[in-house]
Amino acid sequence: MASYPASDVRRDAVPYGADTAGTSAVSWAAILAGAAGAAALGLILLILGTGLGLSSISPWASESASAKSLGVGTAAWVTLTHLATAALSGYLAGRLRTKWSDVPYDEIAFRDTAHGFLAWAVGTLATAAFLSSAVTSLVSGGLHAGASVAGGAASSASAAAAGRASTEASDGDGGPSGYLIDSLFRSPKARASSGSPEASNAEITRIYANALAAGKLPAEDARYVGQVVAQRTGVSQQEGEKRANETFNQLQTKKQQAQEAADAARKAAALASFWLFISLLLGAFVSSLCAVLGGRLRDTFD
């Protein structure tokens, strides 16, 4: 029987009628076979890609690929893997589907396209079901990082600088209320020797947390911190205030670096999402196209 569409056969030469008795317009067996073949090929290519990626990473910086090269290579490999599996699923769905008798050529082409799309859809949904945690982590990673840094960058940076996060939690609130309560009992001249170093560290931590949230270290706070530093270290008041301002500048730098890292993670997650979207669209097109090719070959050799 001739393949479709044939240039020497008129479109109206094939009578339009019902399908073969008992034959459905959808060959689910062919669709599932295409999806299963695509899943198996995808697994093989994923393992190969993992091996190639690990072989390009080395603890020695001079022998390891850069992060940008790894990112581009990963995106390219994922795209090629998806296109290859989509092509296989569509071709199998079109080549293994049931033959339709007394159906116009345009309708056969449409059904083959639909079979390729359905095979791609089933394979994609099955893959997403098994890799749901990885996909969720990819999409929400940047947003989660940005939210965590925006909400706690100031307190995290100051706690790391003081090295007393547990002491801060046990000695009082580290937020704005704790800072205001400390200011109620602040004497004109600091008496660091009257309190324990742990309590003094927690108070200084709250001062810096409040300053980081406001974006600047008030002069009275810098003076007070300088007094505490001078009493505990024996340096002059001027040197203590200098240390206080230098420490605040360092904390601001760390906070800025953390925010930049969170923003970079957000942009990377957004770019990965857009790239994945384009890759999936291309996969659906390739699968449908290969299904039409497989269907034509199936009718040609029937």
N, C-alpha and C positions, 0 to 999 in steps of 0.2 A: 504494500500500500504506500502511496506517495506521501512524503512529508508535507508539513504545512508551514507557511503558506507557499504554494508552488506558483511560479510565474505563469505556467501554461494551464493552470486550472482556474476557472472563474470562481469567485467567492460564492456565487449562488448555485454552483454546481453540486454542492453538498446539501442535501435536503435537511431542513431543520425539523427535528422531532425529539421524541423522548430518548433518554439514555437507555443503554442496555438494561433489560429487566433485572431488578435487584441490585443494580450498581449505583452507588452513591456518587455525588459530584465531588466528595472529599474522600481521599484515600488516607485515612488516618494511620494505617500501617506504614505507608511510605513516609509520612510526615514524622512519625516517631522514629523510624529507622534513620532518617536524615538527622534528626536531633541527637540520637544516640551516637551516630558516627562523628558528628561535630563535637560532642562532649569528650569523646575518647581522644580525638585529635587535639582538642584544646588542652587536655591534661598532659599529653605528650609534649606539646610545644611549651607549656608552662614549666614543666620540669627542665626542659632544655634551656629555656630562658633563665631559669634560676641558676643553673650551672654556669651559664655564660656570665651572668652578673656576678656570681661569687668569684669566678676566676679573674675578674677585672678589679677586685678589691684586694688591697694589701695593707698590712699595718705600717708598711714603709711608705711614706708620702710620695717619694720619688717613683715608686713602682705602681701606685694605685691611680685609677682613673679619677678625674675630678667629679665633684657632685653634679655639675651641669652636664657633663658627658653621660654620667649614669642616668640622669633624669631624661635626657633626650633619647638615649638608647632604650630605656624602659618603655617610654611612650611609643617609640617606633615598633618595638617588639610586640607590645600589647595590640597595637593597631593591625600589624601584619597577622598576628595570631587570630584575631577576630575575623579578619577578612578571609583567611584561609578556611576557618571552621564554617563561616557563613557560606562560602562557595561550595564546600563539601555537602553541607546540609541541604542546600537548594538543589544541587545536582542529583543527590540521591532521592530526594522527594519527587523530582520530576521524572527521573529515569525509572523509578520503581512504582509509580502510580498506576492505577487501573486505566485500561484503555477505554476511551469514551467513543461510542459509535453514534453516528448520525448527529454530530454536534458541529456547528460552524467553526471555522478556523479561529476567528476572533475570540469565540467563547473558550476554545481550548487554550489559547494563549493566556487569557485571563485566569483560567483555572490553574494553569501551571504557575503563573505569577503568584497567585494566592497560596498555592502549596509551598512555594519557596519562602514566602513571607511567614506562613504558619510554622514551617520547620525552624526558621530563624527565631521566631517568637518563643516557641517551646524550648529550644535550646538556651536562649538567653534567660528566660524565667527560671529554668532549672539551675543554670549557673549562678544566678543571683540568689536563689534559695540556699545554695551551699556556701556561697561566699558573702552572705548578707553582712556579717560582722566586719569583713574587710572593706566592703563598699561603704558601710556606715562610717567607719573610721576615716576613710579617705575623704568623704564629703564633709563630715563634721569636725575634722581635726583642726583646720584653720580657725573655724568659728569658736571652737572650745578653747583653743589657745588664746585667741584674742579676748574672749570674755574673762578668762581666769587672770590674764595679765592686767586687763583694765580694772578688774575688781580688787585685786590684791597686790599690785606691783609695789605700792608704797610700803605696805606693812612687810611684805616678803623681803624687799631689799634692806629695809632697816633692821629687821630681825637677823638677817644674814650678817650684816655688818656688826651688830652687837654680839652675835653668837650666843644669845640667851633666849631663844624663842620659848622654851619651856618655862623659864623663870618669869618671863613676861606674862604668860598665861596664868600662872599661879599668883602673881602679885597684883593683878588687876586688869581692867579692860585696856587693850592696846589701841582702841579707836579714839575718836574725838572726845568722847566723854571722859576717858582716862586722862587725856592731856589736860582737859579743863579742870578736873579734880586735882591734878598735880599742881596746877597753877594757883589753886586756892591756898595751898600750904607752902608756897615758895617764898622763902625769906629774901630780903634785899641782898644778902650775901649767902652764898651756898655754904652748907655745912655737910660736905660729903663724908666727913669722918664720923658723923653721928649716926649714919645709916650703913647698912651692909653694902658691899660692892654689887651684889646681885640686885638689890632694890634700886641702887643708883643706875645700874645698867638698864634696868627695865624702864626707869623714868626717862633716861636719855633716848631710849628706843622710841618711846611714845612721842617725844619731842620731834625726833626726826621723821616719824611716820606722819605727824601732822604737817610738818614743813614740806614733805614730799607731795602730800595731797594738795597743799596750797600752791606749790611751785616755787616757794622761796622760804628762807630761814629768817624769821624776824630778828631784829637787832637784839631785843631783850632775851630771846632764846639763845642766840649765839653768845651773848655775855654770860648767861647763866651756865651754859655748857662749858664755856671757857673757865669759869670759876671752879666747876667740879673737876675739870681736867687738871687745872693748876694745883688744886688741893691734893689730888690723888697721885700726881706725878712729880710735883715739886717744881714745875716750870713756871714761868711768869704768866700773868694774866693775859698779856698780849699774845704770847705763844699759844696759850690754851684756846683763845678765840680763833687764832689762825688755824689750829688743828680742827676746831669745830667746823669752820667754813670749808676747809679742804675736804673733810669727811663728807659734808653735805654735798659738795660738788661731785665727789666720787659716787655717792649714792644716786644722784641725779643721772650721772652717766650710765650706771647700771640699769636704772629704770628705763632710760631711753633705749638702751640696747635690747632690753627685754621686750619693749613695745615694738621695736623694729623687727625683732625675730618673730613676734606674734603676727605682725602685718605681713611679713614675708610668707609665713605659713598660710595665712588666709589667702593671699594671692596665688600661692602654689595650689591650694585646694580648689580655688575657683577655676584656674587654668586647667587643672586635671579634669574637673567636671565638664567644662566646655569641650575638651579634647575627647573625652569619653562619649559625649553626646554626638559629636561628629562621627566618631568611629562606629557607633551603633547605627546611625543613619546609613553610612556607607555599607555596613554589614547587611542591613535589610535590603538595600538595592542590589548588592552582589548576589545574595541568596535568591532573590526573585529572578534575576537575570539568568543565573545558572540553572534554575528550575525550568525556565523556558527552553534553554539549550538541552537539558536532559530529557524533557518531554518530547522535543522534536526528534532526538535520536531514538527514543523509545518507539515512536510511531514509525520511524523510518525502517527499523529492523524488525518490525512486527510481521 
